[in-house]
Amino acid sequence: MRGVLAVGSAVAVMVSSGVACGSGATSATVCGKLDYTEGSKTSQAAIAVQQGRIDCSEAVRIIHAYYAPQTRTEGSGRFATVEGWECASNSSAGIKETGEHSSCHKDGTTIVVKDLP
């Protein structure tokens, strides 16, 4: 299995915003949480700005769009372009090593979904 969402698996996802960032979130800002279910197990991960500047509401919206069931992804890395953002998911081994489930990049800004501290 690769990433938070395995291709072909039934996975439920709920995104909630935890921070209001009117002027834009900067590096290391946690913008919300991602609740996801794989099988019978429910877990949480943080939606965070790793690099650059972006409104938290936009960061949460982009991640929500990436994890939406109707988003077409390719390959085991779930590669997708969401509103100009290039997104991909980590392998299970990569998640264990880095704590990072997935990331989206655009114009020098990186949004990540990572394990909660």
One Martini backbone bead per residue (centre of mass of N, CA, C, O) as a GRO file, in nm:
protein
  117
    1MET     BB    1   0.100   0.034   0.018
    2ARG     BB    2   0.029   0.382  -0.063
    3GLY     BB    3  -0.007   0.606   0.135
    4VAL     BB    4  -0.307   0.707   0.251
    5LEU     BB    5  -0.410   0.630  -0.039
    6ALA     BB    6  -0.515   0.356  -0.187
    7VAL     BB    7  -0.550   0.218  -0.469
    8GLY     BB    8  -0.881   0.086  -0.441
    9SER     BB    9  -0.957   0.201  -0.175
   10ALA     BB   10  -1.155   0.255   0.101
   11VAL     BB   11  -1.175   0.610   0.174
   12ALA     BB   12  -1.213   0.839   0.431
   13VAL     BB   13  -1.246   1.207   0.427
   14MET     BB   14  -1.160   1.480   0.658
   15VAL     BB   15  -1.163   1.837   0.669
   16SER     BB   16  -1.006   2.074   0.895
   17SER     BB   17  -0.987   2.388   1.018
   18GLY     BB   18  -0.749   2.553   1.263
   19VAL     BB   19  -0.669   2.826   1.098
   20ALA     BB   20  -0.645   3.175   1.072
   21CYS     BB   21  -0.492   3.327   0.760
   22GLY     BB   22  -0.525   3.615   0.611
   23SER     BB   23  -0.202   3.676   0.532
   24GLY     BB   24  -0.075   3.405   0.556
   25ALA     BB   25   0.103   3.128   0.555
   26THR     BB   26   0.393   2.991   0.683
   27SER     BB   27   0.634   2.823   0.770
   28ALA     BB   28   0.510   2.574   0.993
   29THR     BB   29   0.208   2.595   0.941
   30VAL     BB   30  -0.088   2.490   1.084
   31CYS     BB   31  -0.417   2.460   0.921
   32GLY     BB   32  -0.495   2.149   0.980
   33LYS     BB   33  -0.694   1.850   0.955
   34LEU     BB   34  -0.675   1.497   0.869
   35ASP     BB   35  -0.927   1.269   0.835
   36TYR     BB   36  -0.879   0.910   0.816
   37THR     BB   37  -0.992   0.601   0.652
   38GLU     BB   38  -0.879   0.258   0.691
   39GLY     BB   39  -1.114   0.077   0.708
   40SER     BB   40  -1.127   0.074   1.069
   41LYS     BB   41  -0.912   0.305   1.066
   42THR     BB   42  -0.852   0.609   1.246
   43SER     BB   43  -0.686   0.915   1.150
   44GLN     BB   44  -0.437   1.181   1.185
   45ALA     BB   45  -0.341   1.484   1.011
   46ALA     BB   46  -0.145   1.745   0.900
   47ILE     BB   47  -0.187   2.068   0.764
   48ALA     BB   48   0.099   2.219   0.601
   49VAL     BB   49   0.340   2.468   0.573
   50GLN     BB   50   0.670   2.427   0.449
   51GLN     BB   51   0.667   2.644   0.204
   52GLY     BB   52   0.606   2.963   0.199
   53ARG     BB   53   0.288   3.124   0.089
   54ILE     BB   54  -0.048   3.078   0.237
   55ASP     BB   55  -0.360   3.031   0.279
   56CYS     BB   56  -0.520   2.817   0.477
   57SER     BB   57  -0.779   2.780   0.315
   58GLU     BB   58  -0.627   2.694   0.056
   59ALA     BB   59  -0.469   2.455   0.164
   60VAL     BB   60  -0.718   2.289   0.249
   61ARG     BB   61  -0.858   2.287  -0.029
   62ILE     BB   62  -0.636   2.141  -0.189
   63ILE     BB   63  -0.629   1.883  -0.019
   64HIS     BB   64  -0.923   1.813  -0.050
   65ALA     BB   65  -0.913   1.786  -0.360
   66TYR     BB   66  -0.698   1.563  -0.371
   67TYR     BB   67  -0.880   1.357  -0.178
   68ALA     BB   68  -1.092   1.337  -0.371
   69PRO     BB   69  -1.250   1.088  -0.542
   70GLN     BB   70  -1.260   1.254  -0.832
   71THR     BB   71  -0.961   1.256  -0.838
   72ARG     BB   72  -0.719   1.215  -1.067
   73THR     BB   73  -0.482   0.955  -1.056
   74GLU     BB   74  -0.132   0.843  -1.075
   75GLY     BB   75  -0.016   0.586  -0.968
   76SER     BB   76   0.135   0.507  -0.662
   77GLY     BB   77   0.168   0.837  -0.602
   78ARG     BB   78  -0.086   1.000  -0.679
   79PHE     BB   79  -0.071   1.177  -0.925
   80ALA     BB   80  -0.156   1.538  -0.940
   81THR     BB   81  -0.354   1.811  -1.065
   82VAL     BB   82  -0.446   2.101  -0.858
   83GLU     BB   83  -0.489   2.401  -0.955
   84GLY     BB   84  -0.160   2.379  -1.035
   85TRP     BB   85  -0.097   2.159  -0.837
   86GLU     BB   86   0.158   1.935  -0.740
   87CYS     BB   87   0.076   1.601  -0.651
   88ALA     BB   88   0.172   1.360  -0.382
   89SER     BB   89   0.245   1.036  -0.253
   90ASN     BB   90   0.364   0.836  -0.023
   91SER     BB   91   0.497   0.577   0.095
   92SER     BB   92   0.495   0.382   0.362
   93ALA     BB   93   0.800   0.411   0.410
   94GLY     BB   94   0.806   0.723   0.385
   95ILE     BB   95   0.620   0.779   0.621
   96LYS     BB   96   0.792   0.644   0.840
   97GLU     BB   97   1.049   0.825   0.786
   98THR     BB   98   0.894   1.136   0.763
   99GLY     BB   99   0.563   1.174   0.813
  100GLU     BB  100   0.486   1.205   0.506
  101HIS     BB  101   0.210   1.164   0.294
  102SER     BB  102   0.189   1.451   0.139
  103SER     BB  103   0.214   1.680  -0.155
  104CYS     BB  104   0.209   2.033  -0.263
  105HIS     BB  105   0.314   2.227  -0.558
  106LYS     BB  106   0.370   2.597  -0.599
  107ASP     BB  107   0.558   2.861  -0.652
  108GLY     BB  108   0.742   2.775  -0.382
  109THR     BB  109   0.505   2.609  -0.256
  110THR     BB  110   0.436   2.391   0.036
  111ILE     BB  111   0.214   2.126   0.100
  112VAL     BB  112   0.140   1.916   0.387
  113VAL     BB  113   0.094   1.577   0.497
  114LYS     BB  114   0.128   1.502   0.846
  115ASP     BB  115   0.216   1.400   1.125
  116LEU     BB  116   0.141   1.434   1.434
  117PRO     BB  117   0.321   1.535   1.721
   0.00000   0.00000   0.00000
